[in-house]
Amino acid sequence: MRQSELFPAEKGRLGTDESGKGDYFGPLVVAGFFLPEEQEEVLSELGVKDSKRFSDNRVRELAGLIKKGYTHSIVTIGPEKYNSLYTKLRNLNRILAWAHSRAIENILEEVNCKLAITDQFGDKAFVLNALMKRGKSIELIQRPKAEEDLAVAAASILARAEFLTRLYFLSKDIGMDLPKGASPLVEEAGLKLVKAHGVQVLDKVAKKHFKNTARILSSV
């Protein structure tokens, strides 16, 4: 008898989202969140929505509340691992697919869920092919602006909060504040780091395939 026959599917849906994809410094983080059907109103009352609409402090506050009450998963790929994966795969969407699939699988170990929603970031087949035994039977929906869905919005909050925490500790470790994003301010920080610690420091703190790297190195 299959597990799904022993344990009927729980009503609700799973959402996943990522943070750090557009940030030169820091990790790539993907979070998964299971939203039980009867909990939609609770999340709405908490004010859950796409993390990009909140301040960093509010993101951290909401993430703390969400973590306490709901099944979730956070997959973090630090800069060194990220750079290694990118060298092998040469494709950000394949890295994202691997991380989203891991977040989904982790939640399916705890919840027998039949529906997962993710943001549209590439060929849906990337995620489906990366899923393992449990995930093969799930219905996967990828769509633009998926953060409008409460399950995905909650995942976006968890992912962003983890990214902010990791970037904070990475800044502490390296002895300098690492800015978010990929702006000229980011390149200034990268140039200071390379002058102080050598080119190899970028392996530890940055996503090296960004165009920022070439501009930083050309300025050294």
Secondary structure, DSSP 8 states (H G I E B T S, - for coil): --HHHHS---SEEEEEEEESTT-SBS-EEEEEEEEEGGGHHHHHHHT---GGGS-HHHHHHHHHHHHHHS-EEEEEE-HHHHHHHHHHH--HHHHHHHHHHHHHHHHHTT----EEEEE--S-HHHHHHH--TGGGGSEEEEETTGGGSHHHHHHHHHHHHHHHHHHHHHHHHHTS---SSSSHHHHHHHHHHHHHH-TTHHHHHB-TTSHHHHHHHHH-
